[in-house]
Amino acid sequence: MGIKDQFQDKADQLKEQAQRAREGVQEEVSERRQQAQKRARERAQQGQEQAQDAAQEARDRFEP
């Protein structure tokens, strides 16, 4: 095996490692995004429920 082949093999190996690393990062980013969206939906739901509760309390206070 010539030196050129050795360099090419090493370059291919590094290219594959870089690709796997990118895929791992992309998966992590996707997972974090999903978690953040889930938390945002939960907070929005809580806010909606609190607003509905407050509105109901106000109606109960002012209705005869």
C-alpha positions as CSV (number, residue, x, y, z in Angstrom):
1,M,0.0,0.0,0.0
2,G,1.5,3.3,-1.0
3,I,1.6,6.5,1.0
4,K,-1.1,8.0,-1.2
5,D,-3.4,5.1,-0.3
6,Q,-2.7,5.5,3.4
7,F,-3.5,9.2,3.3
8,Q,-6.7,8.5,1.4
9,D,-7.7,5.8,3.9
10,K,-7.1,8.1,6.8
11,A,-9.0,10.9,5.0
12,D,-12.0,8.6,4.5
13,Q,-11.8,7.5,8.1
14,L,-11.9,11.1,9.3
15,K,-14.7,12.0,7.0
16,E,-16.8,9.1,8.4
17,Q,-16.0,10.2,11.9
18,A,-17.1,13.7,11.1
19,Q,-20.3,12.5,9.5
20,R,-21.2,10.4,12.6
21,A,-20.4,13.4,14.9
22,R,-22.7,15.7,12.8
23,E,-25.5,13.1,12.9
24,G,-25.1,12.8,16.7
25,V,-25.3,16.6,17.1
26,Q,-28.3,16.8,14.8
27,E,-30.1,14.2,16.9
28,E,-29.3,16.0,20.1
29,V,-30.5,19.3,18.7
30,S,-33.7,17.7,17.5
31,E,-34.3,16.1,20.9
32,R,-33.7,19.4,22.7
33,R,-36.0,21.2,20.4
34,Q,-38.8,18.7,21.0
35,Q,-38.3,19.0,24.7
36,A,-38.4,22.8,24.6
37,Q,-41.6,22.7,22.5
38,K,-43.2,20.3,24.9
39,R,-42.3,22.6,27.9
40,A,-43.7,25.6,26.0
41,R,-47.0,23.8,25.3
42,E,-47.3,22.8,28.9
43,R,-46.6,26.3,30.1
44,A,-49.1,27.7,27.6
45,Q,-51.7,25.2,28.8
46,Q,-51.1,26.2,32.4
47,G,-51.5,29.8,31.5
48,Q,-54.7,29.1,29.7
49,E,-56.0,27.2,32.7
50,Q,-55.1,29.9,35.1
51,A,-56.8,32.5,32.9
52,Q,-59.9,30.5,32.7
53,D,-59.9,30.0,36.5
54,A,-59.5,33.7,37.1
55,A,-62.2,34.5,34.6
56,Q,-64.6,32.1,36.4
57,E,-63.7,33.5,39.8
58,A,-64.5,37.0,38.5
59,R,-67.8,35.9,37.0
60,D,-68.7,34.1,40.3
61,R,-68.0,37.2,42.3
62,F,-70.1,39.5,40.2
63,E,-73.0,37.3,39.3
64,P,-76.0,37.3,41.7
